[in-house]
Amino acid sequence: MTSLTSTKSKTYDMVYIALFAVLIAICSWISIPTVVPFTLQTFATFLSLAVLGGKRGTCAVIVYVLLGAVGIPVFSGFKGGIGVLLSTTGGYIIGFIASALVVWAFEKIAGKKLSVLALSMICGLIVCYILGTAWFMLLYAKNVGPVGLSTVLGWCVIPFIIPDLIKLALALLIGQRISKALPTGFLS
């Protein structure tokens, strides 16, 4: 690879990573009103991984979280700042990075097959739930008092399982279609 080609490739990588970080932010602002409202943040996170792959998708998620950490209002409800990450639900946002790392690890070990991507996204979602729930329980116990695991799962996980699996499936479907429509050599 020549120096010019390498520079062009890195520039494209940065543009796509930034584009998907912005997409995650926009989707985090979109709230679907149900009994327990949810955002499309999970959808955009998994779409980033489906289209960009593990490495670049993880970079997009990290950029998104860092933008929010420095105070840019990219999180749900147009919030930003380190305080959001240090709140009881901040562990779920950090969990997106862990999810992305799981997808990237699966990709490195087992390749880029659709079945591997689907399994890795499900495992990543589980890791996000585990980290977020542990973080929630820790901070809730510190600030309010002890709370049981079943209670926290009822508040923070169970209502979101079906919507998150639907978002994951849509991200896989749309991500595959976008990837097929892209020119050969895209993000290779």
Disulfide bonds with the S-S distance in Angstrom:
none
